[in-house]
Amino acid sequence: MDSDTSPPVSDWVVRNAPPGRVERIEAWFGGHGYDPHRHDTYSIGRTLSGVQSFHYKGSLRHGIPGNTLVLHPDELHDGMAGTEAGFRYRMAYVDPALIQQVLGGEPLPYIAGGLSQDPRLYHASEAFVQAMDHPLDTLEEQDALFDLAMALRAVAGKPRGRKRLDYPAAERAREFIMAHLHQEITLDMLEHVSGRERWSLSRDFRVLYGTSPYRFVTLRRLDQFRRLILDGFSLVDSALATGFHDQSHMTRHFTRCYGVPPSRWLERLRADGQLAGSYKRR
């Protein structure tokens, strides 16, 4: 961490999201950060300074330096400063499909409480919470994903009471979704392409990837939407191009996923305030 501890003049977010790779952010918030929302990724992070407070699984949690934040896919949470000093943190959003490439069809590991003091998770997440001016090359990221999957499994322990899962069928459905986001996708299609009865497929998909097929489709379209608005396309054109009925339909889904409407999300990324650290906003 750098020696300059003077507070920034406004909230800001620095984002690093190479196509097909793990999305990472660093952010500072002086007060309220995000309304309640859900991701369909693991959120793995670290509080760098201050107190990072959030509601999770019915309780108010407080992240401080030295903890590892581990939010399970599709779990409702928010974010705010726990003190008037604000908080700064780094977070990586890890696609469960990347974890499944290591685990090979096991139920996703679940870390209770959203915070961990286990040194195995702290060290395994180190690569993803480095300073944002340190890009991860492909092999470094792949090694880090293996270490993270192993640490998650070790800390979570073996799940109990799960029926046998059909990972190949669920992966066929996921790959079909990724290749056909431009069209309407139905359970009939997923049943046909996967070779798995639809309700068994839906159950396995949730256990393996942390969310339902419908939510998975919506979140992938929001990923495309974010890329378009960052490239300068209007909100309405981007919404229509990514399969939403209109801008308001997209905004409802966007806010549920990211905790802020798309206009506010863009403002934070484009903030002109002084950014702490040795890097500049990208």
C-alpha positions in Angstrom: 0.0 0.0 0.0 1.2 3.5 -0.7 2.0 6.1 2.0 -0.6 8.7 1.0 -3.6 8.2 3.3 -5.5 11.4 2.4 -9.1 10.5 1.5 -10.1 10.8 -2.2 -12.5 13.6 -3.1 -15.2 11.2 -4.4 -16.1 7.6 -4.7 -14.2 5.8 -7.5 -13.7 2.4 -9.0 -10.8 1.1 -11.1 -11.6 -1.9 -13.2 -9.5 -4.5 -15.0 -11.5 -7.0 -17.1 -9.6 -8.6 -20.0 -12.0 -10.5 -22.3 -12.5 -14.1 -21.1 -10.4 -13.5 -17.9 -11.1 -12.7 -14.2 -12.6 -9.3 -13.6 -10.8 -7.3 -10.9 -11.6 -4.0 -9.3 -10.1 -1.6 -6.7 -12.5 0.9 -5.2 -12.9 3.6 -2.5 -16.2 4.6 -1.0 -16.8 7.3 1.7 -20.2 6.0 2.7 -22.9 4.0 0.9 -21.4 1.8 -1.8 -24.1 -0.5 -3.3 -27.7 -1.4 -2.7 -28.6 -5.1 -2.2 -27.6 -7.1 -5.3 -26.4 -10.5 -6.5 -23.6 -11.6 -8.7 -23.4 -15.0 -10.3 -19.7 -15.2 -9.6 -17.6 -15.7 -6.5 -16.6 -12.3 -5.1 -13.1 -12.8 -3.6 -11.5 -9.7 -2.0 -9.6 -7.9 0.6 -10.3 -4.7 2.6 -7.2 -2.5 2.3 -8.2 0.2 4.7 -11.1 1.2 6.8 -14.1 -1.0 7.6 -16.1 -2.6 4.8 -19.6 -3.4 6.1 -22.2 -5.4 4.3 -25.4 -7.4 5.0 -25.0 -11.0 4.1 -27.1 -14.1 5.0 -29.2 -12.0 7.5 -26.4 -10.4 9.4 -24.2 -7.3 9.2 -20.6 -8.2 8.5 -17.5 -6.1 8.8 -14.4 -6.7 6.6 -11.1 -5.3 7.9 -7.6 -5.6 6.7 -6.4 -9.2 7.2 -9.7 -10.9 6.4 -10.6 -12.5 3.1 -14.0 -11.7 1.7 -15.7 -14.7 0.0 -19.2 -14.1 -1.2 -20.9 -17.2 -2.8 -22.5 -16.8 -6.2 -26.1 -15.5 -6.2 -26.1 -14.5 -2.5 -27.7 -11.1 -1.7 -25.4 -8.5 -0.3 -24.8 -4.7 -0.2 -21.8 -2.6 0.7 -21.1 0.5 2.8 -18.4 2.2 4.9 -18.4 1.0 8.5 -16.9 4.3 9.8 -16.7 7.9 8.6 -13.2 7.2 7.3 -14.5 5.3 4.3 -13.0 2.1 3.0 -10.8 0.9 0.2 -10.8 -2.6 -1.2 -9.9 -4.9 -4.0 -12.2 -7.6 -5.4 -12.0 -10.3 -8.0 -15.2 -11.8 -9.6 -14.4 -15.4 -10.4 -16.7 -17.3 -12.8 -17.8 -20.6 -11.2 -17.1 -22.3 -14.5 -13.4 -21.6 -14.0 -13.6 -23.2 -10.6 -15.3 -26.2 -12.1 -12.5 -26.7 -14.6 -10.4 -27.5 -11.5 -13.0 -29.3 -9.4 -14.5 -31.3 -12.3 -18.1 -31.3 -11.3 -18.1 -31.1 -7.5 -20.7 -28.9 -5.8 -19.3 -25.3 -5.5 -17.5 -24.8 -2.2 -19.5 -22.7 0.3 -17.7 -20.4 2.8 -20.1 -19.5 5.6 -20.4 -15.9 6.7 -18.8 -14.1 3.8 -15.6 -13.5 5.7 -12.7 -15.9 6.4 -9.5 -15.6 8.6 -8.2 -18.9 7.2 -4.6 -18.3 6.0 -5.1 -20.8 3.1 -7.7 -18.5 1.5 -5.7 -15.4 2.3 -2.6 -16.8 0.4 -4.6 -18.4 -2.4 -6.4 -15.1 -3.2 -3.1 -13.1 -3.2 -2.7 -13.0 -7.0 -6.1 -11.6 -7.6 -5.8 -8.8 -5.1 -2.5 -7.4 -6.2 -2.2 -3.8 -7.1 -4.1 -3.1 -10.3 -1.0 -2.0 -12.1 0.1 -5.6 -12.0 -1.6 -7.4 -14.8 -1.9 -11.2 -14.5 -0.5 -13.1 -17.4 -2.4 -16.1 -18.6 -0.4 -18.8 -16.8 -0.2 -16.8 -13.6 -4.0 -16.5 -13.6 -4.5 -20.2 -14.3 -2.1 -21.2 -11.5 -3.9 -18.8 -9.2 -7.3 -20.3 -10.1 -6.1 -23.8 -9.3 -4.8 -22.6 -5.9 -8.0 -20.8 -5.2 -10.2 -23.7 -6.1 -8.2 -26.0 -3.8 -8.3 -23.6 -1.0 -12.1 -23.1 -1.3 -12.6 -26.8 -1.3 -10.3 -27.3 1.7 -11.8 -24.5 3.8 -15.4 -25.3 2.9 -15.1 -29.0 3.7 -17.0 -31.8 1.9 -20.7 -31.1 1.1 -23.2 -33.5 2.5 -26.5 -34.9 1.2 -26.0 -34.1 -2.5 -27.2 -36.4 -5.2 -24.9 -37.3 -8.1 -24.5 -34.4 -10.5 -24.2 -34.7 -14.3 -21.4 -32.2 -14.9 -20.9 -33.0 -18.6 -24.6 -32.3 -19.4 -24.6 -29.0 -17.4 -21.4 -27.9 -19.2 -23.0 -28.7 -22.6 -25.9 -26.5 -21.6 -23.6 -23.7 -20.4 -21.6 -23.8 -23.6 -24.8 -23.7 -25.7 -25.9 -20.6 -23.8 -22.6 -18.8 -24.4 -22.8 -19.5 -28.1 -26.4 -18.4 -28.5 -26.8 -15.3 -26.4 -28.1 -13.5 -29.4 -31.3 -15.5 -29.5 -34.1 -16.6 -27.1 -33.0 -19.6 -25.1 -35.5 -22.0 -23.6 -35.4 -25.0 -21.3 -36.5 -27.1 -24.2 -33.3 -26.1 -26.1 -31.1 -26.8 -23.1 -32.8 -30.2 -22.4 -32.2 -31.2 -26.1 -28.6 -30.0 -26.3 -27.6 -31.4 -22.9 -29.4 -34.7 -23.1 -30.6 -34.2 -19.5 -34.2 -33.9 -18.3 -34.9 -30.2 -17.8 -35.6 -30.1 -14.1 -32.6 -32.3 -13.2 -30.5 -30.1 -15.5 -31.7 -26.9 -13.7 -30.9 -28.4 -10.3 -27.4 -29.5 -11.4 -26.8 -26.2 -13.1 -27.5 -24.3 -9.8 -25.2 -26.5 -7.7 -22.3 -26.5 -10.3 -22.4 -22.9 -11.4 -24.1 -21.1 -8.5 -27.2 -19.8 -10.3 -30.1 -20.8 -12.5 -29.9 -21.1 -16.3 -32.2 -18.0 -16.7 -30.0 -15.9 -14.3 -26.9 -17.1 -16.1 -28.3 -16.0 -19.5 -29.3 -12.6 -18.1 -25.9 -12.0 -16.5 -24.0 -12.9 -19.6 -26.1 -10.4 -21.6 -25.3 -7.8 -18.9 -21.6 -8.5 -19.4 -22.1 -7.7 -23.1 -24.0 -4.6 -22.2 -21.2 -3.3 -20.0 -18.7 -3.8 -22.8 -20.8 -1.8 -25.2 -21.4 1.2 -22.9 -17.7 1.3 -22.0 -17.1 1.5 -25.8 -19.3 4.6 -25.9 -22.6 3.2 -27.1 -25.8 4.6 -25.6 -27.7 2.9 -22.9 -30.8 2.3 -25.0 -28.8 1.0 -28.1 -26.7 -1.3 -25.9 -29.8 -2.6 -24.1 -31.5 -3.5 -27.4 -28.4 -5.0 -28.9 -27.9 -7.4 -26.0 -31.4 -8.8 -26.0 -33.3 -6.7 -23.4 -36.8 -5.4 -24.3 -35.9 -1.8 -23.6 -33.7 0.4 -21.4 -35.9 0.2 -18.3 -35.9 -3.7 -18.6 -32.1 -3.7 -18.7 -31.8 -1.1 -15.9 -33.9 -3.3 -13.5 -31.7 -6.3 -14.1 -28.4 -4.2 -14.0 -29.3 -2.7 -10.6 -30.2 -6.1 -9.2 -26.9 -7.4 -10.3 -24.5 -4.6 -9.5 -26.3 -2.6 -6.8 -26.3 0.7 -8.8 -28.0 1.8 -12.1 -25.7 1.7 -15.2 -25.4 5.5 -15.3 -23.9 5.5 -11.8 -21.7 2.6 -12.5 -20.2 4.5 -15.4 -19.8 7.7 -13.3 -17.6 5.8 -10.8 -15.4 4.3 -13.5 -14.9 7.8 -15.1 -14.4 9.7 -11.8 -11.8 12.4 -12.1 -10.8 12.3 -8.4 -7.3 11.6 -7.3 -6.8 7.8 -7.4 -4.7 6.3 -4.6 -1.8 4.2 -5.6 0.9 4.3 -8.2 -1.3 3.7 -11.2 -3.8 5.9 -13.0 -7.4 5.0 -14.1 -7.4 2.9 -17.3 
